[in-house]
Amino acid sequence: MTTETLRDQNLILMFEILELEEAMGIRRKKEKEYIKKYRPLLQSGLSDRMLPISRKKEAVANFLEI
């Protein structure tokens, strides 16, 4: 993957559901467990909150060393 590809406005990210859970309470608990275990790049680390857009861009740039 190149910098040009990453900057392409038409780039589409795909996500995968690890487990399907209908009950909201159980689903949120499992989400938090996965976040704690896998530490996704764009999660804030507070519950299931995402980083603000500016910090997301910074996190991705640092990860890719652009």
N, C-alpha and C positions, 0 to 999 in steps of 0.2 A: 504494500500500500504506500502510495506516495503522498507528499504534501498536497499536490494538485488534487488528488482524489479526495483527500480529507477536507479540502476547502470547497469542493463541489457542492453547490446549493441543492442539487438533486440527489445527494447521497441519502440512502435510506438505511436506517438501522433496524435490525430485526431482533425481537426478544423472544425468549422461550419461557413457557410456564413450567416451573419445576414441579408443582403439585397443584391440582385443582381442588379448592376448598370453598364450599358455598357459604358456610356459617361465618359471618363477619368477625366475630370474636376470635375464633380459631384461626382464620385467615390472617388477621393482623398479628397474632402471636407468632405464627409461622414466618411471616414476612420479617418480623424483628429478629427471629432466630437466624434466618438466612443472611440478613444484613450483618449481624454480629459475626457469623461464621465466615462469610465471603468478602466482607468489607468492600462493597461496590464503590468504584471510583467516584461516582457522582452523589453518593449519599453523605449527609452531613455527620452521621454518627450519633445524632440525637433522634431516638426512636426511629421512625421510618421517613424522616424528612430529607428532601433533596437539597443540594447546595443551591445558592442563588446562581443565576445564569453567568455572572461574571466569574464566580469561583469555579463553575463547571468548565468554562473555557480554559481557565488557568490550569485546572487539574488535568484536563485532556492534553493540553500543550506540554505540560511537564511530563506526563506519562509518555507522550510520543517524542519528547525532546525536540520540538519544532523550534 
